[in-house]
Amino acid sequence: MSHLPILPILIPFVAAALMLLASNRPRLQAGIGFGAVLLGGAAALALCFDAGTGTIAVYRLGGWPAPFGIVLVADRLAAQMVLLTFALALPALLAGTGRAMPRHFHPLFQLQLAGIAGAFLTGDIFNLFVFFEILLLASYALLVGGNTPRQSRAALAYVILNLAGSALFLVALALIYATLGTLNMADIANRLAGVPPGDVALVRAAFAILITVFLLKAAVLPLAFWLPRTYAAAAPPAAMIFVIMTKVGIVLLLRLSVTIFGNTPTTAGLLLPWLPVLAIATIALGTVGAFAADRLAIVVANLVLVSAGTLVFAVAFADTGAIAALLFYLPHSALVTAGLFLLAALVDQDRGDLGDRLVRGPAVASRTMLGTAFLILAVAVAGLPPLSGFLGKLMLLQSVGTGGWQAAWWAALLGSGLGLTVVLARAASLLFWQQDSATPSAGPTLAGPKLALLVLVIASPAMTLAARPLADWTSATAKQLSDRQAYIAAVLGSDPIARERRP
Amino acid sequence: MEILVSIGVGLLFAGGIFLVLRPRSFSVVLGFTLISYAVNILVFVAGLLDRDTPPLFLPGAARLADPLPQALVLTAIVIGFGMTAYLVALSLRSLGEHGTDTVDSDRDAGE
């Protein structure tokens, strides 16, 4: 048994512990942080190469056989998402260099990474709950790191909402364990076929609660209102890594719908009739919110909502083509919105008291650089040709929403694209074009954040150039994901241990 | 017995939800304390109610209780406790910064 699948979780954990030993030496902490992210990224890359051969690596903690012990499962989906997490962590750390970071920023950041990687890799839902709590607790502390009143107010609402989410998660777990007698995802999938008729209602209720929790993490209407204020209040390194947290909810929803539910009659109809409606409403809310925003960071936070709605719509249908398109669009949208969060923070620094408010003001110091970066990111995020956003949306339009949903889906996606183009053009015109004075305010120019911005700006054109291999990879991932028997067999073995039901 | 436990869990949830929806952060903290009691009891009884059954394999025990929910509830208690402590700290800080402990976050327009 290779130890590779646990490394993306273990490396950040060890790094966080080491950092606490060096808590008075911020430079050393930053060094350990970069080392851990690079090492973790290498492990994630190795995981991708392994998963690329089509094998599903199962790591049994403590060597316990599958339904009894906790397992980590590294299939193509998990490997891809872990790689994306570390790919986003590197620019996020770079964005934090050169300025005084809050105390304990670095250890918390590593714990956040460990929680996210664990949530993607785990094959056990109670373990998933634990990783959720790790990533949430780290995110609570990262959010208030800057010590501004805006942050503590946003954090209070965010923490209360997520505590409610955690309570619901535990209720769902208790009901699932009481009815199915297992917490292992593959075993749950297996047992769903033979639920006694008396338990069906309880099982459906349990999964409905679980879906609610994932929708809260993914920020889908009516559980989306927390996101814009929270994300816009966070400091740039935190906001950049928060982008991946909504994707955690979406990927877990996908895993639940495809791997666990499959086409089992017990759970039929838990997602389909209503989820697309909510997804389209989320897209509309994000677009309207972007129009109403008075700060660039809030515009970007609403872009996260639009992309959450888009991805959840694809999850609701979850046939092979839709999953492939969704998995292409997901990394694109994560990288581009992270870039825009960083850009908003740089504009905020450059404009002094005005911050990133969308009003006319003095010239931005590094106007050409920021303006060009904004142009590329905005084209990518609005889905205009020729960048990856356009390709992703094209794939989504082609493959998702056949039948009665087609008209609504096309209208939502194209309408929000048009709306966002207008919003972003207006923002660019206010921030970079109409300026009061020719003398730019002297903002600090730092190498680290600029490098981070460069990496994120290049991401979308690079994804466009590599679209063919990436699309091949995601469609292979979609195929692997759709074959739930292969997943179950990999985790439980081809001859699952027969267990008697509890009395 | 099942009926009694269900009613108890339901009452705790009802009280907790009522308190969480109050506008002051002190009530919200108390509400979450009640909700986490309710959740912990629910997780605990997920292993089914039984009596005189040890969760360990002891010689002479005819039946065994399911030890897993007991382990799960231990984890849930620890995590819930930590989260509540964090919520208390955050509420106190918010009280100190804003001079009021209302949770309603629409009042920060003049920051």
Interface residues (C-beta under 8 A of the other chain):
Chain A: F126 V130 E133 L137 Y140 V144 P149 R150 S152 R153 A154 A155 L156 A157 V159 I160 L163 A164 S166 A167 L170 V171 L173 A174 L175 Y177 A178 R229 R502 P503
Chain B: V20 S25 V28 F32 I35 S36 V39 N40 L42 V43 V45 A46 G47 L48 R63 D66 L68 P69 L72 T75 A76 I79 G80 G82 M83 T84 Y86 L87 L90 S91 R93 S94 E97 H98 V103 S105 D108 E111
